[in-house]
Amino acid sequence: MKFFPKEEKFYDMFEKSSKNVLVGAMLLRDLLNNYTNVEEKGKKIKEIEHEGDKITHETVKKLNHTFITPLDREDIYALISKMDDVLDFIEAVSSRMFLYKVKTPTKEAHSLMEVLMKSIEEMDKAICELRNIKKPEAILKYCIEINTLENKGDVILRDAVAKLFEDGTDPIEVIKLKEIYENLETAIDRCEDVANVIEGVVLKNA
């Protein structure tokens, strides 16, 4: 008989956070693909970012009041925090598109967005598989794909920044676009951070 059963609701919270990040990514993709009503679309992304903060706060609060957790405490905190970081950079991109009065998203921004979207989709799949941690093959497959996508994002960013300087673009435009590219790529990096935490969890618990 287990007098202190493990609190399994953390998996629900992980999945809730991951789905929220996915919604934020889809809204950003829509913003880039249908570049109208930028301010209004940005406000919707901001609302999703606020929801992410709430989920993170609720998870940390529960962590502080739970006796036995299904995963190590530091891993629970790292997972929920890193997912929230992804959403922070998604919101940073949308807000800068409006504040910097970007006329139209570039091909390079679309390419980075595509990699980010795929990374978040793989992250969500890995998070949803965490309940089946005793069967790690699927989880690790998603993590490996995220690592591959992060490398792809690095290459796109490098080439995109090089193109900005080669094309003789107006210096102010270079600064604006470079920051937007870097925020997109950093969001991809944070997906890899999530994958790295998940890989560590699998090694500890499989």
N, C-alpha and C positions, 0 to 999 in steps of 0.2 A: 504493500500500500504506500502511495506517495503522499506524505503529509504536506509537502510543498511542491506541487506540480509546476513545471516550467510555464511561464506566461507566453503563450503562442501568438498573442495579438500583435507582437512586433512584426510578424510577417505581413499582417494586414496593413500595418502602417508603412512598411517598405513598399508594398504594392500600390498603396494609395499615393505615396510620394512619386513613385516611378510613373504612374499613369498621369499624374499632374504635370510632370516634366514633359511627357509625351504630348499632352495637350498644348503646352507652351510652345514646343517645337513646331507643331502643326500650324499654330497661329502665326509664328514667325515665317514659316515657309509660305503661308498664304499671303502674308504681307509682302514678301519679296516677289512672289509670282503675280500678284494682283496689286500693283503698287499705287493704290488709291486710298483715301481716308486714312492716311498714315497715323495721324494723331489718335483717332478713335481706335484703330487696331492696336496701337501701342498701349492704350489704356486697358484694353482687354488682357494683353500680355502682362501688364503690371498687376492686374487683379489675380492672375494665375500665380505670379511671383509671390504675392501676399499670401495666397492660399498655401503655397509651398512653405513659407515661413511658419505659418500656423501648424502645419503637419509636423515640421521639424521641432517646434516648441512642444507640441503635445507628446511627441516621441521621447524627447529628452526628459520631460516631466514624468512620464511613465517609467522611464529608465531609473530615475531617482527614487521611485517608490515601489520598485519591483524587487522581490527578494531573490528569485531564481529566474535567470534569463535564458532563452534558448541558444544564444550565442554570447561570446565574451562581450562585456560591456563596452570596451573600447571599439570593438568592431561594429556594434550597433550604432554607437555615436558617429563613427567614421562614415558608415554607409549612409545614414540619413543626412549628415552634413555635406558629404560630397555630392549627393543628388541635388541638394538645395543649391550648391555652388553652380551646377550646370544651369539651373533655371535663372540664377542671378546674371549669368553672362548672356543668356538668351534675352533677358529683359534689357541688358546693357546695349545689345545690338539694336533692338527696336527703338529704344529711347534716343540713341545717337542718330539713327536714320532720320528721325524727326527734328531733333535739336540742330543737327548739322545741315538740315535742308538738302539732303541728298536727292538729286534730281531723279535718278533711276538706279536700281541695283546693277552692279556690274556682273559680267559673266563669272568672274572669280568669286564673287560673293555667293552666287547661285551654286557654284561648285562646292564651296565650303559648306553651304547649307545642306546640300545633298549628303555629304559625308557625315555631318552632324546628325541629320535625321536618321540615317542608317545606324549610327552609333547608339543613339537613344533607343531605337527599336530593339537593338541587340541587348542593350542594358536592361530594358524592360523584360525581355525574355529571360535573362539570367536571374533577375530579381524574383520573377514568378516561379522559377525552378528551385529557389532556395529552400522551399519546404521539403524538397526531395533531395536533401543534401547527402544522403547515403548513396545516391546515384549521381555522382559528380560529372560524368562524361558530358552530358548536355550542357551543364553550367559552364564547364571549362571551354567548350566549343564556342559558346557565345563570347566569352572573355577573350579568347584568341582572336576572334573576328574584330572585336573592339580595338585590340592592339594593332591589328592590321590597318584598320580604318584611321587610327591616330597617326600612323606613319604616312598614310596617304594625305591626311590633312596637313602634315608638316611640309610635304612636297608642294602642295597647292599654295600654301601660304608663302613659302620661299619664292616660288615662281611669280606669284601675284605681286609681292612687294618689289621684286626685281623689275617687273613690267612697269610698275608705277614710276620708277626712277628712269627707266629707259625711254619711256614715251614722252618725257618732257612735260608731264602733267603739271598744272599749276601747284605750287608748293602747299597751299592751303588744302587743296583737294587731296594731295598726297597724304597729308596729316590725317584728314578725315577718314579716307578710305583705309589707310594703314591701320588705324585704330579699330575700325569695324572688322576688317579681316582678322586682326589679332584677337578680338573678342570672340569671334566665331571659332577660331582655332583653339582658344583657351577653353571654350565650352566642350570641344572635342576632347581636349586633354583631361578635363574633369570626368568625362565618361570613362576614360582609361583609368583614372584614379579609383572610380567605383569598381571597375573590373579587377583592379589590383587588390582591393579590399576583399572582394568576393573570392578571388583565388586564394587569398590567405585564409579566409573562413573555411573554404573547402578542404584545404590541407590540414587544418586543425580538427575538423569534424567528420571527414569522410571515413 
